[in-house]
Amino acid sequence: MSRSLAVDDATHAQVYLLARAWEVTPGEAVRRLVEHFQQPSPARTTEAPADGPVAVHVIYQSVRVPGRYDPTTQALTITEGPAAGSYRTPSGAASAVLQALKPQVKPNRNGWGFWTVDETGELLQTLRRR
């Protein structure tokens, strides 16, 4: 049985982008996402890595922006692309990306929920010190 689901234009575009990347139908892409989030999460540590920077990225406006997060200083460096440079906080780096890619929107973003850790696919907030 086929049913439709109404989504906003931005979500619709992202589902189609994901479907193209996976070479599946948009419906199959949604099914895969739902299945992924139905899986139990692996046990994770609440401690930040003890040594070295952590590779992170964000995909905004269909642009992948890579960075390195330093757990010691909590600074984030955008390593290439729009807004490349070092920022005191993940939120400062997130705001710089927004200003570079979509200057007409307010650049206020919580960087902890903006950046994704490359190794785990989880949000940067999983490494945040308490």
N, C-alpha and C positions, 0 to 999 in steps of 0.2 A: 504494500500500500504506500503510495507516495503522498506526502504531506508537505506543505510549504511552511517556512519559518521566516518571519519578517525580522530583518536586521537593518541597522543604519548603514549608510553608504560606505563609511570607513571600514566597518567590519566586513561587509560584503566584498570590498576590494581586497582585504587581507586574506579572506578565505580563498578567493580565486587565486591570489598570489601563491599561497601555500599549496593549493591543489596543483598549480602549474609546476611548482618546484618538486613536488612528489610525483608528478605525472599521473594524477588520479582525478576523479570527478570532485567537484566541490562537496557533494554529499559524503563521499568517501573521506575527504580531508576532515570534515566535521566528526565523522564516526571515529576516525583515528584519534583525534584530540580528546573526545569524550572517553574513549577506552584508556588513553594514557592517564587521564586524571582519575579514573576509577581504580587504577593500580595502587596498592599500598606504597607509601613513601618509604624508601630505605631509611634506616636509622641514621641520623646525622649528628655530627658533633656541633656544639654551640660555640666552640672555641674558634677563633680566627687562626689561620695558619701561622706557625711560629716564625717561619723564615721566608723572606722574599716576597716580591710583588705577585699579585694574582691577575691573570689575564681575564678581562671582562669585555663585554660589548653591549651595544644597543642597536636595534634596527628601528629607525625612525624615518618616516616618509620613504620607505623602501630603500634606505641607505644604511648599510652596516658600518657602524663607527666602533673601531677597536680601542681598547684602553688597558691600562695597568693600574690596579688598586694596591696601595701600600697599606697593609694592616697596621703597621707601627704608627704611621703618621695620619692615617685615614685620608691621605691625599689621593687624587685620581689624575692620571696623565692620559690624555687622548693622544694616541701614538701616531695617528695619520688621519687625513681627511678633514672634514669640516671641524673647525674649532680646535685643531691640534694644539696641544700645550698642556701645561700642568695647572691643576686647580687644587685649592686647599681642601675641598670637600667633594664627595660624589654629587651633591646637589649643585654646586657651582659648575661642575663639568656638564651636568645635565642641562642646566640653563644655557650654557654656551652652545651646546648642540642645537637646542631649540632656536636660539637666536640666529645661528648660522643656516639652519634648514627651513625654518618657518618663522621669519621675523615678525609676522603679523599677529602671532599668538603671544599671550603672556608667558614669559619663560620660566615661571615659578614651577619647579618640579622637585619632588622628594627623590633625590638621587639613589637612595637605598632601594627604592622600588622601581627605579628606572633602568639600572644596569643589571646585566645577567652575567653570572660567573661562567666562563667558557667550559671549564672542566665538569661542572655539575649540571649546568642548565638552570640553576636556581637563581633567584634574585640575590643581589649583593647583600640585602638585609640579613641573610643567613650567616654572614661573617661579621656582622656588627657587634662591637663590644657592648656589654650591658653596663 
